Amino acid sequence: MNANILWADDEIDLLKPHILFLTNKGYQVDKVTNGIDAIEQVKAKKYDVIFLDENMPGISGIETLSQIKAMQPDVPVIMITKSEEEHIMEDAIGNQIADYLIKPVNSNQILLSLKRILEGKQLVTEKTAQNYQQEFRQLSMEMMDVNDFEGWVQMYRKLVYWELELAKSGETGMDEILAMQKRDANNGWTKFVEANFVNFLKKPNAKTPLMSHTVLNKYLPAYLKDEVPTFLLLIDNLRYDQWKVVQNQLSEYFNIVLDEVYMTILPTTTHYARNSLFAGMMPSEIEKIYPNLWVNEEDDEGKNIHEEDLMGRHLQSLGFKENFSYTKITNLYAGKNLVEQIPNLFHNAFNVIVYNFVDMLSHARTEMNVMKELAEDEAAYRSITASWFEHSPLLEAIKKIASKKARIVLTTDHGSIRVSNPVKIVGDRNTSTNLRYKQGRNLNYNEKELFAIKNPADIFLPKQNISTSYVFATGEDFMAYPNNYNYHVNMYTNSFQHGGISMEEMIVPFVVLESK
C-alpha cells in the first residue's frame, strides 16, 4: 500500500534500517528530528500515519502530538518511547494515539502496526467475508437437518452472529447471500412451526420450548424467593439482534447470568403474546378464567389495559404475596420520571417495567419518510436502537438499578421482520387489520401462501363466533386487500411488521442480569 509517513525522532539516523525496510515495502517516509519540524511538516503536507518519538529536544512528543491533533485530528499517530512509565502512556492514550510502541522496535513490529492502522478494516472485511463464505456451506447443510426448537435457535444465533459481523466489517458484497440464507432458514422455520406449534400447546413434552405463557413460570419462582430485588424489564418488540447490539453497554454494569431465548405464541402481537406472558396462560384461558380482563379484537378499548392485573394474579398463583410495582413507559417524560423513581422501587421485591420505544420506532418507520431513510434496513434499524439506548432514560434507570445489589430480567413480547412480499386476502369489515395475521369470518386467500388455523381452540385463541379462523403470514410476506392493493404495497413494503411466523418475530431474548 502506498502511504505517506512522517517519522519524527531525534535519533532518526539510527532508524535508517527501518526506514529503508518501509521504503522497500512501498511507503514514502519523510524524516524530521524534532517536534517543531514535525508540526511544520504537518502544516505543509497531508500524512497517512505519523511516527512520533515521545522524548525529543525542544517540545516533547506529547506536546507535539497535541498540536498535530489540533491541525489534523484524524491522522493516526504511533507514539514511540523508551519509557514504560504509566503516566506517559496515559497522556498519549488520552491524546488519541493509534498505537504505542516501546523501543527498541523491530521492522516487523512497525509493519504490523502500519497494516493494522492503514489496512486493518479492509483485511477484516476480506477475512470476515471469507469466513462467512466457508460457513455458508456448513450452515446450508445443517439447515437441512434441523428438526427441533434448539436446533433452530442455534441456527438463528449463527445467522445473527454473521449478520452482525458482516455489518461491523463494512461492505463485503455478502449481504444478499446472507439475506438469501435467512429466507431459506425462515422457510424451514415456517415448516417447523406449521408441523409442531399445535402439539407444543396441546401435547407439551420434554422437547416443547419455553413459550410466552410458560417462560416466567420457569424462572420467576426462584427469583421471588431470594432477597435480591428483581426488575422484570420488557422492551416491547425487541428482536434478538437488537438485544445483541445493546448487550455490551449493559455488560459494563451487570453480569449476564442467563442469555437465553423463548418462543412466542401466535399471533406475535402485544395483544396476544404480552398478555399471555404476564398472565402465564394462553389467551383463550385468560378469556375463560378472567373474562373481565380480556379485550376482544372488535372492542374499541386498548388491548393491553389489564396487564398489571394479569401480572398480579400470576404472581399470586406463584405464591408471591408481597407488593409489586408496574410501570409502563410510552414517552420521554415518563422515562425521565422512571429514573427518579428507581430508588423508591427498591422497596419492592418485584417490579415490572414495560418500555415501548422500540415498538414506536417500528411504527414511526412505517409512517414517516425520514424514519424510513434512517432505518432503511436491519443494520440501520439496529444502529438506531443502539443509539437510542445509549442516550435513553432507560439506560440511566438501569445504571441506578446497577448501583445496588439487584437483578434485571430483560425480555420482550415478540420481535418483528422487514416485509417485502404482498399476498392477497379478502375479508369482511370486521376482519382484524394487522398485516401479518388476520382474525375473522369468511376469509378468502390462497392456502399455499398463508398458514391457517381453522379452529382457534387448537392454539388456545379466543373464538368470537362459530366461523372465526386465524391466518398468519410467513417469512417476509404481508397481507394486502385487492381493493386497496397498490396503497398497501407502496405503504408497507420494506416496513417492519409483526404478528406472523418468522424467526425474527418468534425467537426472542430472555436475559437475566445481576449487578456487578
N, C-alpha and C positions, 0 to 999 in steps of 0.2 A: 504493500500500500504506500503510495506517495503521500508524505505528510511533512509539513514544516515544523521543525522542532527548534526551540530556543533552549540552550543549556547555559545556565549561569552558575559558575563555580570559580573561586579564586585559585583553585588548583587545576584549572582546565587542561594544562599541558599534560598532567598525569592521566588524563582521561582519553588521550588520543586513541588507544586501542578500542575503547567502547564506541567512540565517535566514528572511527573507521568501520567498525562492525555494523553500525546502524546505516552508514552511507552505503555499504555494500548490499544492505537489505532494501535500499531504495528510498531511505529517508533523507531529507535535506536538513542539515543541522547547522544552525548559527550559534557562535560561541561568544560569551562575554564573561568578564572576571569579577563583576561586582553588581550590586543591586541597582545603582544609578543607571548604569549602561543597560541593564535588563529592562528597566522602565522605559528608557528612551527607545529601545528596540520594539517594545510592545506598542508604543505610540506610533511608530513608523510602519509596522508590519503586522499582519494577522497570522497568528500561530495556532497550530492544531494542538500542540502539547508544549508545556514548559517544564524543564527540569530545573529545580531551584535548590541550591545549597543553603542550608539553614544558617551556617556560620561563615559570613563573608565580611571583609573590611568595609567600613562605612556603615550604611544602613544594613540591618540584619535581614536574614531571609524572611522572617515573619513580617517585618515592616514592608519589605519588597512585595511579598505576597498580597498584603492588604491593598497596596496601591495598584498592583496589577489587576486585582479583582474589581477595583473601583472602575477601571477602564474597560476591562473585558471580563464581566462576571461569569461567562460561560466557558472560558478557556480552562481545560483541565491542567492542573498543576501537580507535579510529582515532587514532593519535598524529599531531599536527600540530606542526611546528617550523620555525624559521628556519634551524637549523643542519644542515649536512650532514656533521658530524663522525662518523666511523665508529663510535667507541665509544658514542655516543648511540644510533645505530641498533641496535648490537648489544645494548645494555641493553634497549631497547624490544622487540626481537625475542625476547630471552631471557625477557621477561615476557609473551610470547604475545599480542602485539598482532595485530589482524586486518588492519590496513593502516597505511601510513606515508606521510604527505603533507608536502611541503615548501612553506612559504609563499613567495610568495603563491599561494593556491589560487583556482581559479575554480569557479563553481557547477556546471558540467557534470562537472568532476573529482570534486567532492563527491558528486554524484548517482550517478555511475558506481560509486564506492566503496560507497555505500549499497546500490545494486542488486546488486552482486556479493555483498555480505555477506548481505543480507536476502532476496533473490530468486534468488540465483545457482543454488541447487540446483533450484528449480522451472524456471528458464529453461533450465538444462542438460538437465533431464528432458524438457521440451517440445521442445527443439531436437533432442535425440537421437532421440526418438520420431518427430518429423517427418522427420528424415534417413533413419531406417530405413524409414519408410513409402515414401519415394521409392526407396530402394534395393531394397525388397521386390519391386517390379515388375520392376526390372532383373535381379535375381537369378533370379526365376522364369523370365524369358525366356532368360537364359544357361543355366539348368539343362537346358533342352530340347536344347541344342546340345552339351553336354559329351560327348566321346567318347573321351577318353584320360585316363591317370592324372594328368598335370599339370593338366588341366582340373578334375578332381575335387579335387585338392589346393588349387587356388585357390578353388574353391567352398567347401570346408571351412574354409579360413583365413578367408574373408569371414564365414561364419556364426559362427565362434568369435569373431571380432572384434566382431560385433554383439551376440552373447550377453554378452560382457564389458562392452561399452559400455552396454547396457541395464541390466545388473545394477549397474554403477557409478553410473549416473544416478538410480537409485531406481525406484520403481513407475511404470511408464509405460503399463500396460494392453496392452503389446505382447507379453507373454510367450507367450501362447497362439498368437499369429500366428507368432512365431519358431519355437515348438515344431512347429507345423504345417509350416512351411517346411523344418525339419530332417527331419521324417518324409518329406516329398516327396523331399528330397535323398538320404536313405538308401534310399528305394525305387529311385531312379535308380542309386545306387552299387551296390545289390544286383544289378540287371540287368547293370551293367558287370562286376562280379566274376563272375557266372554265365557271362557270354559270353566272358570273357578269361582267367580265372585258370588254366585248364588249359594254354592256349597260352603264358602267361607262363613256365610251368615247363618245358613240353616243347619249345617253339619260341621261345626268347628272341630278341629282336631289339633294335634301337636304341630302340624305344619301350617296352621292358619296364622297369618301375620297379625301383629297388633294393628288394630284399626281405630277409627275415630272414637267408637263407643267403648273400647277396651284399654286404650293406651294409658289413661290416667289410673285406671284400676290396678294396672301392673306396678306402677311406681309410687303413686301418692301415699298409700298406706304407711310405708316405711318412713317417708319424709314427714308425715304428720305426727309420727310418734316421737321423733327425736326433738331436741331442744333448739335446733337450728331454724331461725325464721326462713320461711320459704316463700318465694315470689314466683307465681306462675305468670310468665310474660308471653302473651300470644300476640305475635305480629301478623296481622291479617294478610293473607295472600303472599306469604314469603316462600319463594322457591328454594330448593336445596342449593342451587348455585349462588343465590343471593346470600344465603347463610355463610357459604364458604368465603365470600369476599368481605364479610364483616367479622369473621372469626378472629383474625389476627388482632383487631382492635380490642376485642373482649379478652383475648389471652393475656393482655398486659395486666389485667386486674383480677382475672379468675383462672382457676384450674378447671379444665374441661374434663369432668369425670365420666361423662357419658356423651357420645356423639353418635346417635342412632337416628333411624327414620321409622315412620309408621305409614300405613296405607290408609288413605282417606276413603270414606264411603262415597257412594254416588247419590245424588249429584254432588259434584265438587264445588259447592257454593256455601256461603256463610249460613244461609237459612237452614240447610240440612246438616252440613258437616260440623259447623261450630256448635249448634245446639246439641248435636249428638255427642260431641267431645265433652261439653260441660255437664250434660245430663248423665253421661255414662250409659246411655241406652240409645236404641235406634229411633228414628223419627216416628214410626207408627206406634212404638211403645210409649213415647212421650205423649202422643195424642191420646192414647188409651188411658194411661195412668194419670196424666196431668192435662186433661183436656183444656183447662183454662190457661195453660202455659204454651200451647201450640197455636201458631197462626198459619192459616191455610194460604195457598198461593193467591186465591182471588180476594182475600181480605186486604183492606186498604192500610191497616196499621203495620208498623215495622215488624219485620220477620224475626228480629233478634232482641226484642224488648224484654224478654223474660230470662235472659242469660244468667243474671245474678240469682234469681230464684232457682233455676235449674242446678246451678253450681252448689247452692246451699243445700238443696235436698240430696244431691250426690254426696256431698261431704258428710251429711248425717248418716247416709247409708253405709259410709266407710267408718263410722264410729267417731267422727270428729265433731265435738260439741262446743268448741270454743268459738270466739268471734273471728270472722274473717272479713276482709275488705274486697270490694270490687270497684275498679276504676276503668272507665273507657275514655280513651284519648282520641278525639276526632279533629282537633285543631291545635294551632301553635300555643294559644293561650292556655288550653288545658294541659298541654305538655309542660309548659313552664310551671304551672301550678303543681303538677306532679312532682317536680324536682323539690319544691318547697315542702311537700307533704311526706317525702320519704322518711324523715326521722320519726314522724308520728306513726307510720305504718309498721315500724319495728315493734310496736306494742302488740301487734297481732302475730300469731304463729303462722298464719297463712294469708297471702294477699294475691289477688288476681288483677292483672293489668292487661287490658286489650288495647293495642296500638294499631290504628287504622291507616297509617300513612301509605304503606306500600299498595294497598288496595286503591286508595285515592289516586296514587300515581298512575296505576294501570288505566283507571277510568279517564284521568286527565289526558293521558297519551292518546286515547281514542278520540277524545272530543276537541283537543286543542292542537292546531298545526305546529305550534312552536315545540310542544312536548313530543310530537312525532319526530321532529328533527333531532331533538336532544336524546331521545331514546329510540333510535332508528332500528336497532337490532338487540339481540340478547346481551352482547358485550356492553353496549351503551346503557341498556337497562340496568345491568349490574353496576356500572360505573356511577349512575345517578343514585342508586340505592346506597352504595358505599359512601358517596359524598354527603348525601342526606344524613346518614347515620353518624358520620364523623362530626357533623355540626349540629346535631339534633338535641333537643331537651332530653330525649330518651337516653342518649349516652351519658349525659350529665346525671340523670337519675340512677343509671346503672353504676356510675362511679361512686355515688353516695351509698348505694347498697353494698358495694365492694369495700367500703371503709370499715365495715363491721363484719363479724362472722355471719355469713348469710349464704343462701342457696337460691339460684335462679333456675327455674325450669323453663327453658325457652323453646317455643314451638309455634305452630301455625295451624290454621284450619284446612287450608288447601293451597295449591300453587296455581300457576297459570301457564298458558302456552301461546306462542305467537302463531296466529292462524293465517292461512293463505288460500285455502281451497273452499269455495262455497258449494254447498249441496242444497237442493231444493226440498222444501217441505210445505205442506198445506195443512192448516188447522182452523178451527173456528175462533171467534173473537175472544173466547175465554182461555185460549191456549197461552201458556206461560211465555214470557218474552225473551228469556235467556237464549243466547246464540249457540250454546254448547249442549243444552238439553231442552227438551220440551215435555210438558206435562199437560195432558188434555184428552178430549174425546175426538174420535174420527180423524186421527192424524193420517195424512196421506204422504208417503215418501217411498223412496227406493230402499227396500230392505237390505240390499247389499252395501248401502252407504252408511247406515246408522245401526247402532246396537239398541234393540228394543226389549223392553220388559213389559209384556202384555198384562201380567198380573203383579201389581206393585207389592203385594204381600210377600212375593218371593224374595224381595230385598228390603223388606220391612219399611216400606214407604207408605204414607197415607194415601187413601183411595177416595177421591171426592165423590165419585159416582160409579155405577157398575161398569161403565165402559172406559174409565180412566186408564191410560197407559203412559209410560215414560219412554222416551228415545234419547240416545246420547250420541253426540258427535265424537269421532275418534281422531287420533293423530292431529293433523293441522287443519281439519275441516271445521267449518262453521255453517249454521243453518240460515237460509235466506228464503223469504216468501217470493213466489214467482211474480205476484202483482207489484212488488216493490224491489225487484231483484237487483237492478243496477245501483240503486241507492245503497242497499246493504253491501254490495260488493265494493263500491267505492269507499264507503264509510268504515268498513270493518276489516278489509284485507290488510294483513300485517299488524293488526292490533293484538294486544294481549288479552285473552279471554279465559274463563274458567267455567266449570260445570260439567265437562265431559271426561273422556278417558285418554290419558296420556301419562307418561312417567312424570313429566313436569308438574302436572296437577295432583297426582295421586301418591307419589313417593316424596314425603315431606319431612323436614328435620324435627327431631325431638332430642334436645340437648340439655344436659344438666351441668351447671357451673357452680363452683364453690369458691368463695373469697380466698385470695392468697394470704 
